[in-house]
Amino acid sequence: MMTDKNISIINSKKGLVALLRQSRLDTKRAIQSVKYEKRLEKLQEEMLILQQWVATNNKKVIILFEGRDAAGKGGAIRRIIQHLPPRAIRVVALPKPNETEMGQWYLQRYINRLPNNGEIVFFDRSWYNRAIVEPVNGFCTKKEYDIFMSQVNEFENMIQSSGIYLLKLYFSITKKEQERRFKDIISSPIKKWKYSEVDKRALTLWDEYTTFKEAMFEKTQENAPWKVIKANRKTNARIRAFEYILKSIPYEVKDIEAIRHRSLRSIFND
């Protein structure tokens, strides 16, 4: 049943655009799309306040985005930084280590990317590659894995002791959803470049990924706990990630009402 509020949304410019973007007209989806975009805009405004607080007070923030391949980490980061000043933030998505980096202490190349005063750094995958992706795919030895797991808590303790805020987000999707997203990527001329050799093995190695993921959660909660974001629905995952970041950093002045948790289901039922 269409409420007066929903009719108003459909009759707005954004509502009409949302309708016209669809191959089949669906007013319910269009309304939800508009509400999602409005919620996102509000959180983006609040994120700018957080960023300005970080810059003004010479704070440092690290936000890690981890999760299975195709979990939506990159898309969430793009939405979060969409309206932030480019010079005030950095996105770190490191490629395979080169020959020089292979001979270094594993954490060294990540230390070189830590934030400067007044800066927020987003890691699209991080040092936790060694906790899951590398051992599952045979990119590191068991000894290298064990050394990392014995050092990571102390490493993060040093980061936080130096005054850096550290948040760790894990985007969680089901096997069925990962398979669906891979099919979408492969069939798209503009997305298929994303499909790597590691991606090709991801479904076959699903259980191995799960084993190492659970070990990571169990052993690396000591100083910086993980926030698991259910990510089968990308839009909801982005909202939840946004809300968690804004709640976790004690910036001033924080609009509690603006960042209170509201799932897309609750938005649609407003």
C-alpha positions in Angstrom: 0.0 0.0 0.0 1.4 3.4 -1.0 1.5 5.9 1.8 1.4 9.7 1.2 5.2 9.8 2.0 6.0 7.1 -0.6 3.8 8.8 -3.2 5.8 12.0 -2.5 9.0 10.2 -3.0 8.0 8.7 -6.3 6.8 12.1 -7.6 10.2 13.7 -6.7 13.0 14.1 -9.2 15.0 11.4 -7.5 12.1 9.1 -7.5 11.4 9.5 -11.2 15.1 9.0 -12.0 15.1 5.8 -9.9 12.0 4.5 -11.8 13.4 5.3 -15.2 16.7 3.5 -14.5 14.8 0.2 -14.2 14.1 -2.2 -17.1 10.8 -3.0 -15.5 9.0 -0.3 -13.5 9.0 -1.2 -9.8 7.8 1.5 -7.5 8.8 -0.4 -4.4 12.4 -0.7 -5.5 12.5 2.9 -6.6 11.3 4.1 -3.2 13.9 2.0 -1.5 16.6 3.3 -3.8 15.7 6.9 -3.0 15.6 6.2 0.7 19.0 4.5 0.5 20.6 7.4 -1.3 19.1 9.9 1.2 20.5 7.8 4.1 23.8 7.6 2.4 24.0 11.3 1.9 23.3 11.9 5.6 26.1 9.6 6.6 28.5 11.1 4.0 27.8 14.5 5.5 28.6 13.2 9.0 31.7 11.5 7.6 32.9 14.9 6.5 32.5 16.2 10.0 34.6 13.3 11.3 37.3 13.9 8.7 37.5 17.6 9.6 37.9 16.7 13.2 40.7 14.4 12.4 42.4 17.1 10.3 41.9 19.9 12.8 43.2 17.9 15.8 46.0 16.1 14.0 44.4 12.7 14.7 45.3 9.5 12.8 42.8 6.8 11.7 43.3 3.4 10.1 40.2 1.5 8.8 40.8 -2.0 7.5 38.4 -3.6 5.0 38.7 -7.4 4.8 36.5 -10.1 3.5 36.2 -12.8 0.8 36.7 -11.9 -2.9 33.7 -10.0 -4.3 32.4 -9.2 -0.8 32.0 -5.5 -1.8 34.9 -3.9 0.1 36.0 -1.6 -2.6 32.5 -0.4 -3.4 31.9 0.4 0.3 35.2 2.4 0.5 34.3 4.4 -2.6 31.0 5.4 -1.1 32.5 6.4 2.2 35.2 8.6 0.7 33.1 10.0 -2.1 32.9 13.5 -0.7 36.0 13.6 1.4 38.9 15.9 0.4 41.4 13.7 -1.5 44.4 15.2 0.3 43.0 14.2 3.7 42.6 10.5 3.0 44.4 7.6 1.3 43.2 4.3 0.0 45.8 1.6 0.2 45.3 -1.5 -2.0 48.7 -3.1 -2.3 49.6 -5.4 -5.2 51.7 -8.5 -4.9 55.0 -7.6 -3.2 58.0 -6.9 -5.4 61.4 -8.6 -5.1 62.6 -6.0 -2.6 59.5 -6.2 -0.4 59.8 -10.0 -0.5 63.1 -9.7 1.4 61.7 -7.3 4.0 59.9 -7.9 7.3 56.3 -8.7 6.2 54.8 -5.8 8.1 57.3 -3.3 6.8 55.5 -2.2 3.7 52.3 -1.6 5.7 54.1 0.5 8.2 55.2 2.7 5.4 51.6 3.4 4.6 50.4 4.3 8.1 48.6 7.7 8.4 50.3 11.0 9.0 48.9 13.6 11.3 45.3 14.6 10.3 44.9 11.7 7.9 42.5 8.7 7.5 43.9 5.7 5.7 41.6 3.0 4.3 43.1 -0.4 3.6 41.3 -2.4 0.9 42.8 -5.6 2.2 45.7 -5.2 4.7 48.4 -7.1 6.6 45.6 -9.7 7.2 46.4 -11.1 3.7 48.8 -13.3 5.6 46.1 -14.5 7.9 43.9 -15.9 5.2 44.6 -15.4 1.5 48.3 -16.3 1.6 48.1 -19.5 3.6 45.0 -20.7 1.7 46.7 -20.2 -1.7 50.2 -21.3 -0.7 51.7 -17.8 -1.0 53.5 -18.1 2.4 54.9 -20.9 4.4 53.4 -22.2 7.7 56.4 -20.7 9.5 55.7 -17.3 7.9 52.0 -17.6 8.8 52.8 -18.6 12.4 55.3 -15.7 12.8 52.7 -13.2 11.6 50.0 -14.5 13.9 52.4 -14.3 16.8 53.3 -10.7 16.0 50.0 -9.1 14.8 48.4 -8.4 18.1 51.5 -6.6 19.4 51.9 -4.7 16.2 48.3 -3.4 16.5 48.9 -2.7 20.2 51.8 -0.5 19.2 49.7 1.3 16.6 47.0 2.1 19.1 49.4 3.0 21.8 50.9 5.7 19.5 47.5 7.3 19.4 46.2 5.9 16.1 42.6 4.8 15.9 42.3 1.3 14.3 39.1 -0.2 13.1 38.8 -3.6 11.5 35.8 -4.5 9.3 35.1 -7.9 7.8 32.6 -8.1 5.0 30.8 -11.5 5.2 29.0 -13.1 2.2 27.6 -16.6 1.6 29.1 -19.0 -0.9 26.0 -18.8 -3.0 26.3 -15.0 -3.2 30.0 -15.1 -4.0 29.3 -17.5 -6.9 26.5 -15.2 -8.2 28.8 -12.1 -8.0 31.6 -14.0 -9.8 29.2 -14.9 -12.6 28.2 -11.2 -12.9 31.8 -10.1 -13.0 32.8 -12.6 -15.7 29.8 -11.7 -17.9 30.5 -8.0 -17.7 32.9 -6.4 -20.3 33.8 -3.6 -17.8 34.1 -5.8 -14.7 35.8 -9.0 -15.9 39.3 -7.6 -15.4 38.6 -7.9 -11.7 38.4 -11.7 -11.9 41.9 -13.0 -10.9 43.5 -16.4 -10.6 42.9 -16.2 -6.8 39.2 -15.5 -7.5 39.0 -18.6 -9.7 40.0 -20.8 -6.8 37.9 -19.1 -4.2 34.8 -21.2 -4.4 36.8 -24.5 -4.5 38.8 -23.4 -1.4 35.7 -22.0 0.4 36.1 -24.3 3.5 39.9 -23.5 3.7 39.1 -19.8 3.7 36.5 -20.4 6.5 39.0 -22.3 8.7 41.7 -19.5 8.5 39.0 -16.8 8.9 37.8 -18.4 12.1 41.4 -18.7 13.4 41.9 -15.0 12.6 38.8 -14.0 14.5 39.8 -16.1 17.5 43.4 -14.9 17.7 43.3 -11.2 16.7 40.6 -9.7 18.9 43.0 -8.7 21.7 43.4 -5.0 21.0 41.2 -4.2 18.0 38.0 -6.3 17.7 36.6 -7.2 14.4 33.2 -5.8 13.2 31.6 -8.4 11.0 29.4 -6.8 8.3 26.8 -9.0 6.7 27.3 -8.1 3.0 25.0 -10.2 0.9 23.1 -7.0 0.3 25.7 -4.4 -0.8 23.6 -1.4 0.0 22.9 -2.5 3.6 26.5 -3.4 4.1 27.6 0.1 3.1 25.2 1.6 5.6 26.3 -0.7 8.4 30.0 0.0 7.7 29.3 3.8 7.7 27.4 3.6 11.0 30.1 1.6 12.7 32.9 3.9 11.7 31.0 7.0 12.8 30.1 5.4 16.1 33.6 4.2 16.8 35.6 7.4 16.4 35.0 9.9 19.2 34.9 13.0 17.0 33.2 16.3 17.9 30.5 17.3 17.5 28.8 13.9 16.8 25.1 13.8 15.6 23.9 10.6 17.4 20.5 10.7 15.7 22.1 11.0 12.2 24.2 7.9 12.7 21.9 5.6 14.7 21.5 2.2 13.2 18.8 2.0 10.5 18.8 -1.0 8.2 17.3 -0.7 4.7 14.3 -2.7 5.9 13.6 -0.1 8.6 14.2 2.7 6.1 11.7 1.2 3.7 9.1 0.7 6.5 9.4 4.3 7.8 
